[in-house]
Amino acid sequence: MKLFRILAVILVASLLLGAALPALAQGPANTDSDGTNQLQPQPFQKGKPGVRPEAVKPQLLKPELAKFKVIKGVVKEVAAAKIKVDDYELFFAPDTAVKVPTLSKSAVFADIKVGMTVIVMVYEKDGKLYIRHINVVPGKPIITHNVGTVIEFAYDAATGGKITIEPKKGDNVTFEILAGKFKILPEGAEVKVGSLVTVISNRDPATVNRLIATGVVVHIPKPLPVRPEKVTGTITAIDQTAKTIKIGETVLSYNEKTLFALRGQLAVTTGQEAVAFCVKKEDGTLVALRVLVGIDLPEVMAELGAQLGNAEKVRTGQTS
Amino acid sequence: MPPAPLTAGTQLKLTVTQPADNIIVDTDRIEVKGTTGPGAVVSANNEFATADSQGNFAFAVMLDEGPNIIEVFSSDVSGNEANLTLTVSYVK
C-alpha cells in the first residue's frame, strides 16, 4: 500500500513537471502596461535567396501571432505570383491584402512595382513565405508641421474650411480643413488672425499639392513680467474710504496685498516722504504693491549690501 | 531586455520609448510615448499632442490591420524639427 502511494506521488509530480516545462521554455509573456500583447521586434536576418532566415524566438502572450514576421525592403523583382523584396522571395496568396497610399482605389498585386519600398507581413507555409499584408511606403513624409502667424481662418464643423498662415520664412501657405476632421489644442483655445500656430497637415499622396490641415496648436504667448513703476515724493493725501494714497500729484490705490514699510514711525500720514512701487491696471489706474515710508532706498540698499558682505565673510571664515 | 528607444534630431531631440520598432500587436490602438523639447508639438499619423514642460508626450494612435508606418514628428515654435518612423503591425 505504501509503495503504491509513493508511485502515485511520483506519477503526479512527473505530470505536473511535464506540463510546466514547455511554458518555462517559452519564457515570460510580454504584456504591456496598457494590457496590449506585444511581440518583441523580430526582424528577419538577411540571408541568401532561398535560405530560410533564422528568426529569434518571440516572447508571446498569444502564440498564434508568432507565425507572422515583418520585412521592410525594396521590391527587386515582380513575377506572376511572387515578388522579391531585398533578398526574400515572397509569394502572393488568395488572402493577400495590398495597400498603396497613392491609390484611391483598392490596390491589387499588379500595383506593386519594382523599386517601391514596402513593408510586408508574411507567414511561412510549406517552406515558402506567403504575404498576408503588403503596404507601399510613401516616398515623402506624409505629415508636416508648419509654424506661422494666422492671416486667414474660416472653419465650420459641418462644411470644413481653410487656414492660411504666414510662415517665418517663405510664402504664405493655405491648408484645406475637412468637415469634422479638425482639432485645436490647447482645448478651448481660439484660432484668430494674428495667432502664432503650428498647423499639422497631411499631404494627400494622390494630389501632391493638396495640403489638408488635421489640427492646429495655438502657441499662447506667456505674459511678459510686469515691471513695477516707481513713484517718489511727499504723501499729500490719504483716503482710507476710497483706499487711495497720493504721493506728490500721483494717486495710487492700495489693497489688502499692498505692503507698507515704515522706519521710525507708527502710521502713514501726510507730509511723510515715501517711495511706492506700483503697477498700472488696464483702466490706467495705479495700484501700489509696496510703499516705503521714511526709508531712503539707496541708504537701505547700501546697508543691506554691507550686511550681506559681512554675512559672506562669516560664511567663508574671512572675519578678522 | 526591452528594446532601446529610438532617438533622432539635433536642434530638437525626439526619443520614442513606446512602441518598439517592428513590434506586432493584437489591438488596433497603441500608445506612442516619448520625450522631446518642452512644449513641442508631436504628431503621429492623424493624432497630435503637445509635450509638457519636461518634454514628455503620450497619445494613442489607431492601427489598420497589417503593417503600419508610425511617423512620429516633433517640431518647436522656432521651426526645429525631428522625426522617427516605426513599423507596428496589427494582427486581429
Contacts between the chains, C-beta under 8 A, distances in Angstrom:
chain1	res1	chain2	res2	distance
A	32	B	18	7.7
A	34	B	31	6.0
A	36	B	25	5.4
A	36	B	26	7.5
A	36	B	27	5.1
A	36	B	30	6.5
A	37	B	25	6.6
A	37	B	26	5.0
A	37	B	27	7.5
A	38	B	19	7.0
A	38	B	20	7.4
A	38	B	23	5.2
A	38	B	24	7.2
A	38	B	25	5.1
A	39	B	23	5.9
A	39	B	24	4.2
A	39	B	25	7.5
A	40	B	3	6.7
A	40	B	20	6.9
A	40	B	23	7.2
A	41	B	3	5.7
A	41	B	20	5.5
A	41	B	21	5.9
A	41	B	22	3.9
A	41	B	23	6.0
A	42	B	22	6.6
A	42	B	24	7.3
A	43	B	22	5.6
A	62	B	26	5.9
A	65	B	24	5.6
A	65	B	26	6.2
A	65	B	91	5.4
A	68	B	24	6.0
A	68	B	89	6.9
A	68	B	91	5.8
A	70	B	22	5.6
A	70	B	24	6.9
A	70	B	67	5.7
A	70	B	87	6.2
A	70	B	89	5.3
A	72	B	87	6.2
A	97	B	65	7.4
A	97	B	66	6.0
A	99	B	64	7.7
A	99	B	66	7.1
A	119	B	67	4.1
A	119	B	69	6.7
A	119	B	87	5.6
A	120	B	67	7.1
A	121	B	66	5.5
A	121	B	67	5.1
A	121	B	89	5.4
A	121	B	91	7.7
A	132	B	66	6.9
A	133	B	65	7.0
A	133	B	66	2.9
A	133	B	67	5.8
A	133	B	89	7.7
A	135	B	66	6.3
A	135	B	67	5.3
A	135	B	68	7.8
A	135	B	69	7.3
A	137	B	69	6.1
A	138	B	69	8.0
A	141	B	71	6.1
A	141	B	73	7.2
A	141	B	83	6.7
A	142	B	71	6.5
A	143	B	43	5.5
A	143	B	44	8.0
A	143	B	45	7.6
A	143	B	71	5.7
A	143	B	73	5.1
A	144	B	73	7.6
A	145	B	41	5.9
A	145	B	43	6.9
A	145	B	73	6.1
A	145	B	75	3.8
A	145	B	81	6.6
A	147	B	75	6.8
A	147	B	77	5.9
A	147	B	78	7.8
A	147	B	79	5.4
A	168	B	79	6.2
A	169	B	79	7.7
A	183	B	48	7.4
A	185	B	48	7.2
A	185	B	49	7.1
A	185	B	50	6.0
A	186	B	50	7.3
A	196	B	77	6.9
A	198	B	41	4.6
A	198	B	75	6.2
A	198	B	77	7.2
A	200	B	41	6.9
A	200	B	43	5.0
A	200	B	48	5.0
A	202	B	46	7.4
A	214	B	46	5.7
A	214	B	48	7.5
A	215	B	43	7.9
A	215	B	48	5.5
A	217	B	41	4.8
A	217	B	48	7.2
A	217	B	50	5.8
A	219	B	77	5.3
